[in-house]
Amino acid sequence: MIKIIQAKTKLELVQVRNLRIKIFVIEQQIPWRWEFDIHDDSAIHLIVLNSNEIVGTGRFYYDNDLGDYKLGRMAVLNNFRSQGIGSKILIKIEEIAKKKNVPKIILEAQADKLDFYFKHGYKIHGDKYLMDGIYHNKMFKEF
């Protein structure tokens, strides 16, 4: 049974880091130093539990420098992909945003994930660019 909760304990936050290492650093070969940043401390981190195993995550935070709310670091373990878990994470983050009266969410989508975000009403802003060795597009959704 799939359940989404906010990571709050130190153990849950360590489990989020471990999942991100497994997916972004090991699977996608993104350098460790690029994966973790100052936003991790202030972000709301969600975890997706299948029974007691963490199979997905995503974060949401306010970027003081840009003045925008950003969604990112969405990841689902390979064995659990294409089961709607990413959509559930995205919908949960949007619910949190709406409760906070957030007018717009910004994200940087990997180029091969654009269709996923299009299905959820996100639009591209600007041209694709290379980040961490992977092409991305800035996207947004207004509420």
VOGU-3710 file (C-alpha; in Angstrom, 3 decimals, decimal comma):
1> mikiiqaktk> 0,000/0,000/0,000  1,366/3,392/-1,042  1,410/6,220/1,504  2,948/9,710/1,184  4,160/11,541/4,267  6,373/14,496/5,031  9,863/13,491/6,177  10,356/14,980/9,633  12,670/12,782/11,669  16,440/12,608/11,201
11> lelvqvrnlr> 16,064/8,983/10,117  13,473/9,882/7,463  15,699/12,686/6,141  18,663/10,293/5,958  16,463/7,844/4,035  15,544/10,644/1,592  19,257/11,361/1,066  19,970/7,665/0,509  17,210/7,388/-2,096  18,484/10,477/-3,912
21> ikifvieqqi> 22,030/9,071/-3,876  20,759/5,794/-5,333  18,797/7,489/-8,133  20,609/10,713/-8,961  24,235/10,045/-7,989  24,530/6,335/-8,825  21,888/5,732/-11,514  22,091/9,103/-13,322  25,775/9,787/-12,536  25,153/13,286/-11,155
31> pwrwefdihd> 28,135/14,342/-9,019  27,482/14,159/-5,283  28,410/17,820/-4,739  25,695/18,920/-7,201  22,922/16,780/-5,743  22,706/18,331/-2,283  22,372/22,071/-1,720  21,378/24,759/0,769  17,690/24,272/-0,067  17,636/20,826/1,528
41> dsaihlivln> 17,601/22,404/4,995  14,484/24,515/4,399  12,585/22,275/1,967  9,530/20,187/2,654  10,622/16,645/1,772  7,998/14,053/0,930  8,564/10,331/1,111  6,537/7,624/-0,564  6,214/4,454/1,461  5,336/1,060/0,038
51> sneivgtgrf> 4,709/-0,896/3,232  7,722/0,414/5,189  10,092/0,832/2,238  10,781/4,329/0,910  10,306/4,133/-2,865  9,994/7,798/-3,848  10,651/11,367/-2,812  10,247/14,985/-3,854  10,920/18,374/-2,292  9,282/21,786/-2,284
61> yydndlgdyk> 10,786/25,051/-1,069  10,804/28,818/-1,355  13,891/30,118/-3,156  14,718/33,436/-1,490  17,173/34,391/-4,233  14,650/33,965/-7,044  11,485/34,759/-5,101  9,852/31,582/-6,418  8,495/28,354/-5,011  10,341/25,406/-6,503
71> lgrmavlnnf> 9,583/21,738/-6,809  12,410/19,336/-7,380  14,412/16,228/-6,653  11,451/14,054/-7,566  12,605/10,471/-7,771  11,063/7,002/-7,760  12,964/3,726/-7,479  13,255/1,924/-10,809  11,063/-1,050/-9,786  8,222/1,327/-8,861
81> rsqgigskil> 8,223/3,596/-11,918  5,240/3,791/-14,305  2,824/3,056/-11,450  1,587/6,618/-10,890  3,813/7,313/-7,890  5,419/10,374/-9,479  1,947/11,805/-10,127  0,993/11,214/-6,507  4,110/13,064/-5,303  3,407/15,960/-7,659
91> ikieeiakkk> -0,252/16,201/-6,634  0,692/16,142/-2,932  3,224/18,952/-3,434  0,601/20,975/-5,324  -1,859/20,470/-2,432  0,757/21,822/-0,009  1,391/24,776/-2,342  -2,309/25,609/-2,591  -2,685/25,541/1,209  0,179/28,047/1,379
101> nvpkiileaq> -1,524/30,217/-1,293  1,453/29,780/-3,614  0,653/31,486/-6,937  3,098/29,508/-9,093  5,436/26,509/-8,916  8,701/26,467/-10,861  10,688/23,342/-11,671  13,594/22,225/-13,810  12,530/19,076/-15,659  14,884/16,615/-17,253
111> adkldfyfkh> 14,154/16,771/-20,993  12,936/13,170/-21,156  10,367/13,861/-18,402  8,577/16,788/-20,086  5,483/14,794/-21,081  4,932/13,822/-17,453  4,778/17,487/-16,433  2,712/18,500/-19,477  0,052/15,988/-18,361  -0,108/17,812/-15,038
121> gykihgdkyl> -0,573/21,254/-16,593  3,007/22,554/-16,517  4,319/24,765/-19,305  7,833/25,309/-20,626  9,543/28,631/-19,999  12,598/29,253/-22,178  14,953/26,988/-24,087  16,446/23,690/-22,970  19,829/23,835/-21,279  22,463/21,453/-20,004
131> mdgiyhnkmf> 22,602/20,959/-16,227  24,537/18,201/-14,477  25,223/16,661/-17,897  21,481/16,253/-18,598  19,260/18,481/-20,747  16,572/20,295/-18,756  13,736/22,749/-19,358  12,405/25,266/-16,899  8,690/24,714/-16,382  5,950/26,357/-14,348
141> kef> 2,347/26,013/-13,294  0,158/28,825/-12,036  -2,703/28,353/-9,596
//
